[in-house]
Amino acid sequence: MKPMRLWAHVWSCAVAFGLLCVSGLSAAEPAGVRPKLPSSAEAPQGLWLNMIPKSYGEDIATVRKVCEQNAAISPVDALMKEKCNRLVRQLQAGECEVVWVPDGIRLSLLNGLQHSKPHTWFNMEKQTGRSDRALLCDLSEGLYSYWFTGDGAKSCNNLGFVFRPLPPTPHAEWVCKMVPVNTSWLSTRQPDWLGSITSENCCCGIESVTPELDLSFRNTLQSTGYTEVCGWE
């Protein structure tokens, strides 16, 4: 009876050890899952296939210059000169996150070299065949930057940006309000006559008309009216 008990004990230990190993492997898998990196939702217009080492200088001054060049491309997107100042401050303070960017990440703006000259591409998908090191900076308002730097002789030091639309405010409504407007004219001579004035509201395309006015006996005319201002609230 003793040999049978010993074998049962060894078998139970082996089973327990096997379950421990399987459990350990299963528990380790979630630890390797990284949060999804910022990526543009726009359809790619091209593929980023090659990374030319040291395409750009590995210094903050170059980052600022390239960022400001990108900011000047469009006056309506989130990338403004103020964002470039924010990017420089974050890099200098070490506030940007070190990430390894896999293929498939889409960049709204990508800077690189074309015919040995600096060039900016729009809506490019990374397909370099590897994960590349970058400093990821959150510039707020759905704007992120990737600075592909710090990986020995592989890094190109290219700067890329991702625009991600902000989620709408819950229960936000498009509200229009009538805002009072005070206008005054100074008459430099007498008699004088002010013809009718037609002005167009730049927000909602509504025209307002100020009728003709006789200024013969006044030096200053003040007019009070209202204009419509609309926005999300």
CORVEN-V968366 format. One record per residue. SS is DSSP state (2 for helix, 1 for strand, 0 for the rest). PHI is phi in radians with two decimals (none if undefined). Layout:
SS|PHI ; SS|PHI
This chain:
0|none ; 2|-1.09 ; 2|-1.02 ; 2|-1.14 ; 2|-1.14 ; 2|-1.10 ; 2|-1.10 ; 2|-1.10 ; 2|-1.18 ; 2|-1.09 ; 2|-1.11 ; 2|-1.12 ; 2|-1.18 ; 2|-1.11 ; 2|-1.11 ; 2|-1.11 ; 2|-1.13 ; 2|-1.13 ; 2|-1.12 ; 2|-1.13 ; 2|-1.14 ; 2|-1.11 ; 2|-1.08 ; 2|-1.12 ; 2|-1.14 ; 2|-1.14 ; 2|-1.23 ; 2|-1.36 ; 2|-1.12 ; 2|-1.06 ; 2|-1.12 ; 0|-1.51 ; 0|-1.43 ; 0|-1.70 ; 0|-1.08 ; 0|-1.16 ; 0|-1.42 ; 0|-1.01 ; 0|-2.58 ; 0|-1.23 ; 0|-1.52 ; 0|-1.27 ; 0|-1.14 ; 0|-1.18 ; 0|-1.69 ; 1|-2.94 ; 1|-2.01 ; 1|-1.59 ; 0|-1.72 ; 0|-2.19 ; 0|-1.98 ; 0|-1.50 ; 0|-0.99 ; 0|1.00 ; 0|-1.09 ; 0|-2.14 ; 0|-1.20 ; 0|-1.63 ; 0|-2.59 ; 2|-1.15 ; 2|-1.06 ; 2|-1.19 ; 2|-1.03 ; 2|-1.07 ; 2|-1.07 ; 2|-1.15 ; 2|-1.07 ; 2|-1.18 ; 2|-1.12 ; 2|-1.20 ; 2|-1.12 ; 0|-1.39 ; 0|-1.16 ; 0|-2.40 ; 0|-1.51 ; 0|-1.94 ; 0|-1.50 ; 0|-1.31 ; 0|-1.46 ; 0|-2.11 ; 2|-1.04 ; 2|-1.08 ; 2|-1.19 ; 2|-1.15 ; 2|-1.09 ; 2|-1.13 ; 2|-1.06 ; 2|-1.09 ; 2|-1.09 ; 2|-1.16 ; 2|-1.14 ; 2|-1.16 ; 0|-1.55 ; 0|1.19 ; 0|-1.61 ; 0|-1.52 ; 1|-1.60 ; 1|-1.38 ; 1|-2.33 ; 1|-1.95 ; 1|-1.55 ; 0|-1.42 ; 0|-1.14 ; 0|1.81 ; 0|-1.20 ; 1|-1.85 ; 1|-1.91 ; 1|-1.16 ; 1|-2.30 ; 1|-2.37 ; 1|-1.78 ; 1|-2.89 ; 1|-1.99 ; 1|-2.28 ; 0|0.96 ; 0|1.16 ; 1|-2.14 ; 1|-1.02 ; 1|-2.61 ; 1|-2.06 ; 1|-1.85 ; 1|-2.02 ; 1|0.89 ; 1|-1.87 ; 1|-1.83 ; 1|-1.27 ; 0|-2.52 ; 0|-1.48 ; 0|1.51 ; 0|-2.84 ; 0|-1.56 ; 1|-2.07 ; 1|-1.25 ; 1|-2.67 ; 1|-1.74 ; 1|-1.74 ; 1|-2.10 ; 1|-1.61 ; 0|-1.69 ; 0|1.29 ; 0|1.02 ; 0|1.34 ; 1|-1.89 ; 1|-2.24 ; 1|-2.19 ; 1|-2.03 ; 1|-1.98 ; 0|-1.42 ; 0|-2.58 ; 0|1.59 ; 0|-1.97 ; 0|0.92 ; 0|-1.52 ; 0|-1.60 ; 0|-1.16 ; 0|-1.65 ; 0|1.11 ; 0|-1.20 ; 1|-1.98 ; 1|-2.24 ; 1|-2.25 ; 1|-2.19 ; 1|-1.76 ; 0|-2.16 ; 0|-1.11 ; 0|-1.29 ; 0|-1.14 ; 0|-1.14 ; 0|-1.12 ; 0|-0.95 ; 0|1.09 ; 0|-1.21 ; 0|-2.27 ; 1|-1.43 ; 1|-2.05 ; 1|-1.98 ; 1|-2.23 ; 1|-1.58 ; 1|-1.88 ; 1|-1.15 ; 1|-2.26 ; 1|-1.90 ; 1|-2.27 ; 1|-2.34 ; 1|-2.13 ; 1|-1.89 ; 0|-1.47 ; 0|-1.64 ; 0|-2.68 ; 0|-2.36 ; 0|-1.29 ; 0|-2.54 ; 1|-2.41 ; 1|-1.79 ; 0|-1.25 ; 0|-1.18 ; 1|-2.14 ; 1|-1.96 ; 1|-2.19 ; 1|-1.95 ; 0|-1.22 ; 0|-1.24 ; 0|-1.46 ; 0|-2.08 ; 0|1.25 ; 0|-1.73 ; 1|-1.57 ; 1|-2.14 ; 1|-2.10 ; 1|-1.77 ; 0|-1.19 ; 0|-1.10 ; 1|-2.32 ; 1|-1.63 ; 0|-1.84 ; 0|-1.07 ; 0|-2.04 ; 0|-2.35 ; 0|-1.57 ; 1|-2.31 ; 1|-2.06 ; 1|-1.99 ; 1|-2.17 ; 1|-2.01 ; 1|-2.61 ; 1|-2.36 ; 1|-2.29 ; 1|-1.60 ; 1|-2.12 ; 1|-2.10 ; 1|-3.11 ; 1|-1.42 ; 0|-2.37
